[in-house]
């Protein structure tokens, strides 16, 4: 992802990161159940980028691709909705970013969740086409059968620097 | 004589015609022992050397060469001359003979008696008659070794050859491919350059023949038989390429070209080579290439995603700048440093005006690297950059932008080792002092936490440079910091403020003493104002939290004796007020006061003056207050002093510990006597306000409030240096033993046992000590053997502490005591305590028997204990009946957990079966500590693990559903660690693990889910394209 962003946009706007989630006493208490909340989903999406240097490479958060306000989860109804914003309206990596986000959530959330990933309205030229691709189960499954595509997605999700 | 020559003929015959290689050694030994001379050998060889069969001639020469390699030291000059002439001639012979000839020449080249002129003639015939690159590996190496030997011994003669020598070498080495030979070739090239051989017209050829290997890309073969690393080759080649300024015109374009490469290693190597040559070159060599070098460096630093490329680029820029700084200015030329820095500034400066965009960081780093090269460079850069940044700061209003700008400023105000102003030069920040201060103060006054933190860091850096902050500035800074301590709720800001205050107070103690400490004191003792809205406040905003910050701040600024004299009395006064009840302080607050006192004791310089202060003021005051509180006892009516609380006393112990451990011998001796007589005889004469009743006997008191004061005795006497003699030793030990065996108050008897242990650990070995120990041991044994005794717990407690004291110093009795503890593991009542006591035996105690208390702690006592006792535990485990096995597992996991990691790894293979058994033990404590011990070992797994994986997974995966959250987390971490094993080992388990990890994803605890997400993500990548 960072590779693509570099070619198309060498000096992007950067945003400050939110700090680590603070540990509360109730989280350490055995008997209290913690519901899955927006921040938890947000942290899942950012996890691979947390260990990096503050400037390089930029995380999805610093590029403002994923924002906490655009992540919505309802634990009781088992639904998740994530909106992401490509750095520039003609970003060619939009589908790949969306696919990575979707795969990350599929792997990290319990199977009961219905996962909806789409582009923030009005931020990409081919928004509808990308959204349609991401919503189509068959096409996502087919994309992950393609070993080259899977390779790129896995690289995006790998915690090790390439 | 005749017999010798016949024997020689036989040997030669066997070697040449009989093809018996071992005969060469026999001949060599004969020559070395003086049995035959070289002349005789040549005579004996006679026919073989002149034979018309090239194979026979080859064998002859081979024998001669092998003998020469053994005994070249004993040759005479005349012999050498003849042999050299012979060998030179043989170079023209059949190609099959050449290898043997080269081996002979290699031996001769090492001779110290080589006649004048021979070196030159050897080289001439070598270069003329031999085509080096068509030889085999070993023979090429011979040629290089001949060159190296001759360069060592005949430097003058070789230089007489002029450029021919360089040309010969260039021809010989051209096309070399073996890394072993390359290391030799690079060594020769480096010698040529560094020892001033005449390169003249062959400069470019020599550069070409070496630079063709740049950048080096070499991966050693898998089993790495020769131990040559890529790094070694890189360094050797770099020494050649950067060795002389004559290469500059060829090397710099090459570097610029290689920087365009896609290979990351090539970029890093090029940048590092550039940095290395900049330290050799002058301005003249660099000037033509500066613009293109700069644009390459800039491009790399701007675009890279790799830290190593970035840091190599920055060092290269720093090296270039400092090279330009060294160049001498001439009146007619422009200052090249200025020209270059103008270029850098032109390209980077405007990015600093866009604090939102990504390039602000690399630009700032480049400018900081250039500015750090020298004082002159930093003058030029800061003169341009700082005004821009300060102006940007005032024109921007968003906090995030201001913070970025301030962080960039921070990088510019810290001089590096090479840009530090010399004697008589003033700091480069001189013109900006006022504006920097006003920016920092305005940032401190903002309400944004991260801006305040950055401002505090900048202030720290400003304060560390002499002459930047003037007196009024420091006072202003202290006022700001005081305000932040009193008002700021954010924990991170408080931490940054405390660090800043600590660092500034070291250099400017006076304003802190006069301005900050009185304010803090006032806040601490101010009357609580009744505020209705107190309930609406966030946790960090209450008055208690404010007082808490004041207490911490007092400790942070106490870095100088003059400040300690101001701050410690405030804290002591708080304790006194808490004791009398004139102010209500919670127990937590009193504890944190003690923590602050301990920090002060820890960080004050260890001087006589401070020793007196603690000995005369702080310790007596603490003892008095605790004593008063104890005598007052539990007050039925209303207020009881917090100083009788166990938590408070346990917090006072480290204060006294730290202070006593630092006392000088004389003071320590007085301290010991005062403490001992206070506790034995109730001698209170050294305490202030000594209005206590006489004849108090603290160690024999029936009241728990008094007997628990024994922990303070421990703090006073157990942390003193070894050399201090404790008076009334035997009487003291007797009373401590009595207290620890008979008291029913756990804190009292444990502290007494600790004090006992602390004393016997330091006591000189000998019969007196052994006598005391045996007496106590008898008493313990009697109590323990009496199953119905009410004091078994106390006796066991004393036994454990005694064992620890003796174990640490390798006392012979410790083995007996350890066995005693082991025997208790089958005891029906004490078994589980006996298992837990290994945690205590193996870990460091914070308040006694550790190195900072000057205790006698031998190195590696844990390993020794493990080596001596692990067998017993495993045996006990195997013999124990089913229900009691967990005790042994628990003991084992306590011991293994405290071993250093290196030892754990080596011991793991033998312990693995038991540890696996422990995972299926139902006790959660055992499970947890086994998991904690396994997890680090799994990151670097021993080979023995591979056969146990099946068993490991079948035990680990069910634990991810354990009722204990900590066990679930620890087991998930282990599963995560296992994903890093080689793919072929773990791939068979992938499906099973992914299935098992699906349910922890829906765990009710967030912390468990987090680990499950991490682990499952990694397991998905195994065996998947792009994953690994």
Interface residues (C-beta under 8 A of the other chain):
Chain A: X2 X3 X6 X10 X11 X12 X13 X14 X16 X23 X27 X28 X30 X33 X34 X36 X40 X43 X44 X47 X53 X55 X56 X57 X58 X104 X107 X108 X109 X110 X111 X112 X147 X148 X150 X151 X152 X153 X154 X155 X157 X158 X159
Chain B: X302 X303 X304 X305 X306 X307 X310 X351 X354 X356 X357 X358 X359 X361 X362 X400 X450 X964 X965 X998 X999 X1001 X1002 X1004 X1005 X1006 X1007 X1009 X1010 X1013 X1014 X1016 X1017 X1018 X1020 X1021 X1024 X1025 X1026 X1027 X1028
